[in-house]
Amino acid sequence: MIVLISLLQFTVILDFMVMAPLGALLIRILHISPSQFGWVVSVYAFSAGISGILAAGFADKFDRKKMLLVFYTGFIIGTFLCGIAPDYTSLLIARMVTGLFGGVMFSINMAIVADLFALEVRGRVMGYVQTAFAASQAAGIPVGIFFATRYGWHMPFLIIVGLCLVTYVGIVRWMKPVTAHLKERAAQKPLLHLARTASRKNYLVAFLSTVFLSTGGFLMMPYSSAFLVRNVGVREEMLTLVFFVAGCAGLFTGPLIGRWSDKLGKYRVFIAGSILATVMVLVITHLSITPLWLVLILNTLMYTAVMSRMIPTQALVSGVPEMKDRGAFMSINSSIQQLGGGIASIVGGWIIGQDAAGRLVHYDELGYVTIGAFLICIVLMYYVNELLSQKKSPAVSFPDRAVAEA
């Protein structure tokens, strides 16, 4: 199950992550501004947020595997449309279609993980699942840039479609139905189930923490490749190496961070990751022309900090809802994450500008706003951690607890 979930995560994350390194190419080839490129990122997030809210009421009414396959089908279609988009407007529409289905995929995945594994080992599981995030940088993004620079920017999306089709067959063939939540689900109408889940006091703090977690990531990420190329002096063809090195490091640090989260405490690891992220944001946003070896080190440290925030946060937040609310909670949480990220991308586009030489300006100001989001998120995650410490850990529903803990 972990392998299948990780493969699916890899394709969904790769589809989204490939937009960052392609940013410099798309801005140049499509003759668009950084703000317009921000909308390409944001429209995915907004449509994902809307679809997540609409799907939340139904999220706990069906076998999670069936939900997964339905939305994965739509995601594959949307990615294919990106691969044949002739211009900026068509790409914008294709990203909207992809977001409508892709945004819900993450919430279904997290609901499956929470259904199958106890909170005590969930950090470890999240660490392995998040290696998909690292793999998308270590292998997928460099390959995407390679094909984009040689065969056009459409090719990475078409390659992702091929990977999705292989993963789809694997899910159909080997993933078993996930239906334990159906035994606990109270008979509720979808809208009533959505309203009750969205309004529960204990859930609201988790939702709010997710807003600022995603804000901190989306403010800078869409413009990172353009900043490295235009301000730091990294050649476009060397972006492959930058993302490859960070991704390879993530393949090793992800599982370690997951284990540390379970052993040392998820909130403690989150604090450590936030401190490291703050330092790296201050350093990176003030870079000028920098040697490549130093860029590799700094970018890898930044990536490690991001993982150190994401993995324990996902493990903590996944422990907040009851099983009967888990699908709806995860859908709403994913929607909030996407909407918060979409707004952050637009705000980032407002702050970022270009000078006469094409360099990005006000990137340091964007860093200060990002750090502010980090600090707010630390406070909110404290209350989430306190909530879980007062709550009895849910029993694992996996058939063999020993297998789950292994």
Residue pairs with C-beta under 8 A, 6 or more apart in sequence:
1 112
1 116
1 175
1 176
2 125
2 128
2 129
4 167
4 170
4 171
4 174
4 175
5 109
5 112
5 113
5 129
6 128
6 129
6 131
6 132
7 132
7 167
7 170
8 68
8 72
8 105
8 109
8 167
8 171
9 106
9 109
9 129
9 130
9 132
9 133
10 132
10 135
10 136
10 140
10 163
10 167
11 160
11 163
11 164
11 167
12 75
12 102
12 105
12 106
13 132
13 133
13 136
14 136
14 140
14 141
14 144
14 160
14 163
15 75
15 79
15 82
15 98
15 102
15 157
15 160
16 44
16 102
17 133
17 136
17 137
17 140
17 141
18 136
18 140
18 141
18 144
18 156
18 157
18 160
19 40
19 41
19 44
19 222
20 141
20 221
20 222
20 224
20 225
21 141
21 144
21 145
21 225
21 239
21 240
21 243
22 144
22 145
22 148
22 153
22 156
22 225
23 37
23 222
23 223
23 224
23 225
23 226
24 225
24 226
24 229
24 230
24 236
24 239
25 148
25 149
25 153
25 236
26 32
26 37
26 40
26 91
26 153
27 33
27 34
27 37
27 226
29 153
30 87
30 88
30 91
32 88
33 354
34 223
34 226
34 349
34 352
34 353
34 354
34 360
35 349
35 350
35 352
36 88
37 222
37 226
37 349
38 222
38 223
38 345
38 346
38 348
38 349
38 352
39 92
39 345
39 346
39 349
40 88
40 91
40 92
40 95
41 95
41 218
41 222
41 342
41 345
42 341
42 342
42 343
42 345
42 346
43 92
43 95
43 96
43 99
43 342
44 95
44 96
44 98
44 99
44 102
44 103
44 338
44 342
45 99
45 103
45 218
45 338
45 339
45 341
45 342
45 345
46 96
46 99
46 338
46 339
46 342
47 95
47 96
47 97
47 98
47 99
47 100
47 103
48 99
48 100
48 102
48 103
48 104
48 334
48 335
48 338
49 103
49 334
49 335
49 336
49 337
49 338
49 339
49 342
50 100
50 335
51 99
51 100
51 101
51 103
51 104
51 335
52 103
52 104
52 107
52 331
52 332
52 334
52 335
52 338
53 194
53 331
53 332
53 335
55 67
55 71
55 104
55 107
55 331
56 193
56 194
56 197
56 198
56 327
56 328
56 331
56 332
56 335
57 189
57 190
57 191
57 192
57 193
57 194
57 328
58 67
58 190
59 67
59 107
59 108
59 111
59 327
59 328
59 330
59 331
60 181
60 182
60 185
60 193
60 324
60 325
60 326
60 327
60 328
61 182
61 185
61 190
63 177
63 178
63 179
63 182
64 108
64 111
64 112
64 115
64 177
64 178
64 179
64 181
64 327
65 171
65 175
65 176
65 177
65 178
66 177
67 104
67 108
67 327
68 105
68 108
68 109
68 112
68 171
68 175
69 168
69 171
69 172
71 101
71 102
71 104
71 105
71 108
72 101
72 105
72 164
72 167
72 168
72 171
73 101
73 168
74 97
74 100
74 101
75 98
75 101
75 102
75 105
75 164
76 161
76 164
76 165
76 168
77 97
77 101
78 94
78 95
78 97
78 98
78 99
78 100
78 101
78 102
79 98
79 157
79 160
79 161
79 164
80 157
80 158
80 161
81 90
81 93
81 94
81 97
81 98
82 91
82 94
82 95
82 98
82 154
82 157
83 154
83 155
83 157
83 158
83 160
83 161
84 154
85 91
85 93
85 94
85 154
99 338
103 334
103 335
103 338
104 331
104 334
106 334
107 327
107 330
107 331
107 333
107 334
107 335
108 327
108 330
108 331
109 129
110 314
110 318
110 330
110 334
111 181
111 326
111 327
111 330
112 178
113 122
113 125
113 126
113 129
113 318
114 122
114 318
114 319
114 321
114 323
114 326
114 330
115 178
115 180
115 181
115 323
115 326
115 397
116 178
116 396
116 397
116 398
116 404
117 125
117 396
117 398
117 404
118 393
118 394
118 395
118 396
118 401
118 404
118 405
119 315
119 318
119 319
119 388
119 393
119 394
120 262
120 393
120 405
121 262
121 404
121 405
122 262
122 315
122 318
122 319
123 257
123 258
123 259
123 260
123 261
123 262
123 266
123 269
123 311
123 312
123 315
124 255
124 258
124 259
124 261
124 262
125 258
125 315
126 258
126 261
126 311
126 312
126 314
126 315
126 318
127 254
127 255
127 256
127 257
127 258
127 259
127 261
127 311
128 254
128 255
128 258
130 250
130 254
130 258
130 307
130 310
130 311
130 314
131 250
131 251
131 254
131 255
133 250
133 254
133 307
133 310
134 246
134 247
134 248
134 249
134 250
134 251
134 253
134 254
134 303
134 307
135 247
135 250
135 251
136 247
137 243
137 244
137 246
137 247
137 250
137 303
138 243
138 244
138 246
138 247
138 248
138 250
138 251
139 244
139 247
140 160
141 240
141 243
141 244
141 247
142 240
142 241
142 243
142 244
142 247
143 156
143 159
144 155
144 156
144 159
144 160
145 156
145 236
145 237
145 239
145 240
145 243
146 240
147 155
147 156
147 159
148 155
148 156
149 236
149 237
180 323
180 397
181 323
181 324
181 326
181 327
184 322
184 323
184 324
185 324
186 324
188 196
193 325
193 328
194 328
194 332
196 325
197 203
197 321
197 325
197 328
197 329
197 332
198 207
198 328
198 332
200 325
202 320
202 387
203 320
203 321
203 325
203 329
203 332
205 380
205 383
205 384
205 387
206 317
206 320
206 329
206 333
206 384
206 387
207 332
207 333
207 336
208 380
209 313
209 317
209 377
209 380
209 381
209 383
209 384
210 317
210 333
210 336
210 337
210 340
211 336
211 337
211 340
212 340
212 373
212 374
212 376
212 377
212 380
213 309
213 310
213 313
213 337
213 377
214 336
214 337
214 338
214 340
214 341
214 344
215 340
215 341
215 343
215 344
215 370
215 373
216 277
216 309
216 344
216 370
216 373
216 374
216 377
217 306
217 341
217 344
218 340
218 341
218 342
218 344
218 345
218 348
219 344
219 345
219 347
219 348
219 366
219 369
219 370
219 373
220 281
220 285
220 348
220 363
220 366
220 367
220 370
222 345
222 348
223 348
223 352
223 360
223 363
223 366
225 239
226 360
227 360
227 363
228 234
228 239
228 242
228 295
228 299
229 235
229 236
229 239
230 358
230 359
230 360
231 287
231 288
231 359
231 360
231 363
232 287
232 288
232 289
232 290
232 295
233 289
233 290
234 242
234 292
234 295
238 292
241 292
241 296
242 295
242 296
242 299
243 299
245 296
245 299
245 300
246 296
246 299
246 300
246 302
246 303
247 303
249 300
249 303
249 304
250 303
250 304
250 307
253 304
253 307
254 307
254 311
257 269
257 273
257 307
257 308
257 311
257 312
258 311
258 315
260 269
261 269
261 311
261 312
261 315
262 315
266 312
266 313
266 315
266 316
266 385
267 312
267 316
267 381
267 382
267 385
269 308
269 311
269 312
270 308
270 309
270 312
270 313
270 316
270 378
270 381
271 378
272 308
273 304
273 305
273 306
273 307
273 308
273 309
273 312
274 305
274 308
274 309
274 374
274 377
274 378
276 301
276 304
276 305
276 308
277 302
277 305
277 306
277 308
277 309
277 374
278 371
278 374
280 298
280 301
280 302
280 305
281 302
281 367
281 370
281 371
281 374
282 367
282 371
283 298
284 298
284 299
284 302
284 367
285 363
285 364
285 366
285 367
286 364
286 367
287 295
287 298
290 298
313 381
316 381
316 384
316 385
316 388
317 333
317 384
318 330
319 388
319 391
319 393
319 394
320 329
320 384
320 387
320 388
321 328
321 329
321 330
322 394
323 394
323 397
344 373
347 369
348 366
351 362
351 365
351 366
351 369
352 360
352 361
352 362
352 363
352 366
353 360
353 361
353 362
354 360
354 361
355 361
396 404
398 404
